[in-house]
Amino acid sequence: MCLAVPGKLTSMDGDEPMFRTGIVDFGGVRREVSLACVPEAELGDYVLVHVGLAISVIDEAEARRVFEYLAEMDELGELQP
């Protein structure tokens, strides 16, 4: 099963939209991800991340809801602190 996991964008690097990256916090676990598909993303936004690529910006309530569902299904794996 392929999952997209929500996280909060805490920093960004790069000026060229195609090559921007950011650090995303997944409830205490931080990972660097590509922001190429979400040029509209800003610091503090919540994004859905699939295999190291942020694929959409979502609101905080939706991010929390998805994260809770994934925790209930025990699908967070290495993203649990």
C-alpha positions as CSV (number, residue, x, y, z in Angstrom):
1,M,0.0,0.0,0.0
2,C,1.3,3.5,-0.8
3,L,0.6,6.2,1.7
4,A,1.0,9.9,1.8
5,V,1.8,11.1,5.3
6,P,0.9,14.6,6.6
7,G,3.6,16.8,8.2
8,K,4.3,20.5,9.0
9,L,6.8,22.4,6.8
10,T,9.3,23.9,9.2
11,S,12.0,25.2,6.8
12,M,12.6,25.7,3.1
13,D,15.7,25.9,1.0
14,G,16.1,27.1,-2.6
15,D,14.7,29.8,-4.8
16,E,14.0,27.8,-8.0
17,P,10.5,26.1,-7.5
18,M,11.6,22.9,-9.3
19,F,14.5,22.4,-6.9
20,R,13.1,23.7,-3.6
21,T,13.4,21.4,-0.6
22,G,12.1,21.6,2.9
23,I,12.2,20.0,6.3
24,V,8.9,18.5,7.3
25,D,8.0,17.5,10.8
26,F,6.0,14.3,11.2
27,G,5.0,14.6,14.8
28,G,8.6,14.8,16.1
29,V,10.4,13.0,13.2
30,R,11.9,15.4,10.7
31,R,12.7,14.6,7.1
32,E,13.9,16.6,4.1
33,V,11.5,16.5,1.2
34,S,11.2,17.9,-2.3
35,L,8.7,20.8,-2.7
36,A,8.7,20.7,-6.5
37,C,5.0,19.8,-6.7
38,V,3.8,22.4,-4.2
39,P,5.2,25.7,-5.3
40,E,2.5,27.4,-3.2
41,A,3.7,25.9,0.1
42,E,4.8,28.3,2.8
43,L,6.5,27.8,6.1
44,G,4.0,26.5,8.7
45,D,1.8,24.8,6.0
46,Y,0.9,21.1,6.3
47,V,1.8,19.0,3.3
48,L,1.1,15.4,2.3
49,V,4.4,13.6,1.6
50,H,4.8,10.4,-0.5
51,V,8.2,8.9,-0.9
52,G,10.1,12.1,-0.1
53,L,7.9,14.4,-2.3
54,A,5.3,16.8,-1.0
55,I,2.3,16.3,-3.2
56,S,-0.3,18.7,-1.8
57,V,-0.9,21.3,0.8
58,I,-3.7,20.5,3.3
59,D,-5.1,22.3,6.3
60,E,-4.0,21.5,9.9
61,A,-7.3,19.8,10.8
62,E,-7.1,17.4,7.9
63,A,-3.4,16.7,8.7
64,R,-4.2,15.8,12.2
65,R,-7.1,13.6,11.1
66,V,-5.0,11.6,8.6
67,F,-2.1,11.2,11.1
68,E,-4.5,9.9,13.7
69,Y,-6.0,7.4,11.2
70,L,-2.5,6.2,10.3
71,A,-1.6,5.8,13.9
72,E,-4.7,3.7,14.6
73,M,-3.9,1.5,11.6
74,D,-0.3,1.2,12.9
75,E,1.0,2.5,9.5
76,L,3.4,5.1,10.7
77,G,6.4,2.8,10.9
78,E,9.7,4.8,11.2
79,L,7.8,8.1,11.6
80,Q,7.0,7.3,15.2
81,P,9.4,9.1,17.6
